[in-house]
Amino acid sequence: MGGAVLVTLLIMLAVFNLGMQNYIEEKAQEAIRFMHGFAEDADDDEGVMYNAGLIVTGKKWNDDDDDDDDDDDEILYSRTLRSLMEYCSLHEIREIRRVTVEGRTYYVGPVEEKWGERKNRKITSRSPRVTIAYVDVTGELTLAAHISLIFMAAAGGLVVLSMVGGYLTGRRLERNDQAQRRFFENTSHELKTPLAVIRGYAEGIQTGVIQDYPRTGAVISAQTEKMSRMVEEILLMARLESGSVSMKKETVRMREFVQDCLMPLEGLVKRRGLEVALELEDGSVHADPDHLDHALTNLLSNAIQYALTRIRITYRDAVLTIRNDCEPLTEDEIRHLFDRFYSGKGGNTGIGLALARDLLNRQGFDISARSEENGLSMMVVFHTS
């Protein structure tokens, strides 16, 4: 990626420099050609960007001029112009061309002129002199060079940033890919477990080893339900990711709603012998009932599954808190508790918590968790504004 950006910027820089060179040369030549026309009494300077100067090669002052006049003539031509005059005197200038004299760059060209007829020239009519028009383009070329340097510096910075960004993106994609592989490996393992149980009981029934059909049917039904729920949650996560799930919000009364979510889990609570405490204030939120039910059921199921003795559920000031006394979690586990593709202790995939977070976030609600001295608390903040 960085190489492609660099090549593109270098091409742009080359085009810029070539365009500037051609533009400066074209305008300098126009100015010199205009001076050629001026020598022939032309007066149309439309489109001429530069004001060309005039110098005379083979300069020879009149012997009759006094010293003061010579001093005046010295003022007319600076040291750099005298160097240019000397250069043009030593090199035959028959056409417009570019020259470099003492570090300065000029475009020079001959001008046809009737000798001795220019005012303030002090040139004898017999001297074999050639009038040269010149344009100093040193400043423009220097400016173009500075712009190129700035452009190169900016290009270098962009390349470095793109390379760093590409590296970081690659690392992030690599970590995500590894996490997804672990997720699907663990998910496939969890799907194999109920399938193995169902297959074992089916073979037992087939061979006549199992005679307790009601108990066997209950086990198979439970394992089938577990596997079906896992598949549904994976499919729902995929639909949420693609944006194909629509939200139908309405007013939800939280006290009754939380109790309704907890009711189907009472059998599990009793089997595990857990104590449940409810502290639910009156209050309403604007949410999609189906998605909110799915999210809260996942949170409650997780809390019941890992609780040791008790669960406490509170709703106050638009915040729902689910606390349980569980085995302590590390800071890293807390930080990734709701992440997709995260595998916790024992290889558990945590599909339910990741899906609960997605369902709540899509409705504008926030979820977080914190480790406490005697367990874990999960908080859902319902933004009512």
HELIX and SHEET records of a PDB file:
HELIX    1   1 GLY A    2  PHE A   38  1                                  37    
HELIX    2   2 ASP A   67  LEU A   76  1                                  10    
HELIX    3   3 ARG A   79  LEU A   90  1                                  12    
HELIX    4   4 THR A  138  THR A  207  1                                  70    
HELIX    5   5 TYR A  213  SER A  242  1                                  30    
HELIX    6   6 MET A  254  LEU A  262  1                                   9    
HELIX    7   7 MET A  263  LEU A  265  5                                   3    
HELIX    8   8 GLU A  266  ARG A  272  1                                   7    
HELIX    9   9 PRO A  289  TYR A  306  1                                  18    
HELIX   10  10 GLU A  331  ARG A  335  1                                   5    
HELIX   11  11 LYS A  345  GLY A  347  5                                   3    
HELIX   12  12 ILE A  351  ASN A  361  1                                  11    
SHEET    1   A 4 GLY A  53  VAL A  56  0                                        
SHEET    2   A 4 THR A 131  ASP A 136 -1                                        
SHEET    3   A 4 ARG A 104  VAL A 111 -1                                        
SHEET    4   A 4 ARG A  97  VAL A 101 -1                                        
SHEET    1   B 2 GLU A 250  ARG A 253  0                                        
SHEET    2   B 2 SER A 284  ALA A 287 -1                                        
SHEET    1   C 5 GLU A 275  LEU A 280  0                                        
SHEET    2   C 5 ARG A 310  ARG A 316  1                                        
SHEET    3   C 5 VAL A 319  ASN A 324 -1                                        
SHEET    4   C 5 GLY A 375  VAL A 381 -1                                        
SHEET    5   C 5 ASP A 366  GLU A 372 -1                                        
END                                                                             
